[in-house]
Amino acid sequence: MAGLGGAAALSRFVESLLFGLHPLDPMTFGGVPALLLVVAAAAVSLPAARATRIEPAITLRQTP
């Protein structure tokens, strides 16, 4: 939430870089966090799924 507030505050500063967008466009402010959430979920779920296939007892026995 703090990031969205900071982005809204600084949107006037980068207004010249936004071509065809209003500085406080709700689709952008909703779409970018949603996209980052999907990417983060994919980055976490793939290693987590791989880790669930490992037997914990075997892993603990092999630890030096």
Contact map, one row per residue, 1 for C-alpha under 8 A:
1111100000000000000000000000000000000000000000000000000000000000
1111110000000000000000000000000000000000000000000000000000000000
1111111000000000000000000000000000000000000000000000000000000000
1111111100000000000000000000100000000000000000000000000000000000
1111111110000000000000000000000000000000000000000000000000000000
0111111111000000000000000000000000000000000000000000000000000000
0011111111100000000000000000000000000000000000000000000000000000
0001111111110000000000110000000000000000000000000000000000000000
0000111111110000000000000000000000000000000000000000000000000000
0000011111111100000000000000000000000000000000000000000000000000
0000001111111110000000110000000000000000000000000000000000000000
0000000111111110000000100000000000000000000000000000000000000000
0000000001111111000000000000000000000000000000000000000000000000
0000000001111111110000000000000000000000000000000000000000000000
0000000000111111110001100000000000000000000000000000000000000000
0000000000001111111000000000000000000000000000000000000000000000
0000000000000111111000000000000000000000000000000000000000000000
0000000000000111111111100000000000000000000000000000000000000000
0000000000000001111110000000000000000000000000000000000000000000
0000000000000000011111000000000000000000000000000000000000000000
0000000000000000011111101000000000000000000000000000000000000000
0000000000000010010111111000000000000000000000000000000000000000
0000000100110010010011111000000000000000000000000000000000000000
0000000100100000000001111101100000000000000000000000000000000000
0000000000000000000011111111100000000000000000000000000000000000
0000000000000000000000011111110000000000000000000000000000000000
0000000000000000000000001111111000000000000000000000000000000000
0000000000000000000000011111111100000000000000000000000000000000
0001000000000000000000011111111110000000000000000000000000000000
0000000000000000000000000111111111000000000000000000000000000000
0000000000000000000000000011111111100000000000000000000000000000
0000000000000000000000000001111111110000000000000000000000000000
0000000000000000000000000000111111111000000000000000000000000000
0000000000000000000000000000011111111100000000000000000000000000
0000000000000000000000000000001111111110000000000000000000000000
0000000000000000000000000000000111111111000000000000000000000000
0000000000000000000000000000000011111111100000000000000000000000
0000000000000000000000000000000001111111110000000000000000000000
0000000000000000000000000000000000111111111000000000000000000000
0000000000000000000000000000000000011111111100000000000000000000
0000000000000000000000000000000000001111111110000000000000000000
0000000000000000000000000000000000000111111111000000000000000000
0000000000000000000000000000000000000011111111100000000000000000
0000000000000000000000000000000000000001111111110000000000000000
0000000000000000000000000000000000000000111111111000000000000000
0000000000000000000000000000000000000000011111111100000000000000
0000000000000000000000000000000000000000001111111110000000000000
0000000000000000000000000000000000000000000111111111000000000000
0000000000000000000000000000000000000000000011111111100000000000
0000000000000000000000000000000000000000000001111111110000000000
0000000000000000000000000000000000000000000000111111110000000000
0000000000000000000000000000000000000000000000011111111000000000
0000000000000000000000000000000000000000000000001111111000000000
0000000000000000000000000000000000000000000000000111111100100000
0000000000000000000000000000000000000000000000000001111111100000
0000000000000000000000000000000000000000000000000000011111110000
0000000000000000000000000000000000000000000000000000001111111000
0000000000000000000000000000000000000000000000000000001111111100
0000000000000000000000000000000000000000000000000000011111111110
0000000000000000000000000000000000000000000000000000000111111110
0000000000000000000000000000000000000000000000000000000011111110
0000000000000000000000000000000000000000000000000000000001111111
0000000000000000000000000000000000000000000000000000000000111111
0000000000000000000000000000000000000000000000000000000000000111
